């Protein structure tokens, strides 16, 4: 069996660790080892942190892309990104995405906020 690189990665799910095995290019494994050595930490720990950060960033980016395309409201983008409304506005500003907010969006966001407060 020809395996270029193999590392175990752990993710946090409901405060339990699950094993996730992935294949990565040799260069990525070497960079992870360099980072671990540089920070004096375990490679698996570094890999977990990078994976969690990457998933969070990808989730935010996907939600903001949908918002930019006009496919979701600001409130829905915040929900999809796992951010508060204000954190979402901050992310839009950081990324140079124009706030698209009119009466339709206000109405939808108010409906969403009211249904959230009832649950």
Secondary structure as the mmCIF struct_conf table of DSSP 4:
data_model
#
loop_
_struct_conf.conf_type_id
_struct_conf.id
_struct_conf.beg_label_comp_id
_struct_conf.beg_label_asym_id
_struct_conf.beg_label_seq_id
_struct_conf.end_label_comp_id
_struct_conf.end_label_asym_id
_struct_conf.end_label_seq_id
BEND BEND1 UNK A 4 UNK A 4
STRN STRN1 UNK A 7 UNK A 13
TURN_TY1_P TURN_TY1_P1 UNK A 14 UNK A 15
STRN STRN2 UNK A 16 UNK A 22
HELX_RH_AL_P HELX_RH_AL_P1 UNK A 26 UNK A 39
TURN_TY1_P TURN_TY1_P2 UNK A 40 UNK A 40
BEND BEND2 UNK A 41 UNK A 41
HELX_RH_AL_P HELX_RH_AL_P2 UNK A 43 UNK A 68
TURN_TY1_P TURN_TY1_P3 UNK A 69 UNK A 70
BEND BEND3 UNK A 71 UNK A 72
HELX_RH_AL_P HELX_RH_AL_P3 UNK A 74 UNK A 81
TURN_TY1_P TURN_TY1_P4 UNK A 82 UNK A 82
HELX_RH_AL_P HELX_RH_AL_P4 UNK A 85 UNK A 94
TURN_TY1_P TURN_TY1_P5 UNK A 95 UNK A 96
HELX_LH_PP_P HELX_LH_PP_P1 UNK A 97 UNK A 99
HELX_RH_AL_P HELX_RH_AL_P5 UNK A 103 UNK A 118
#
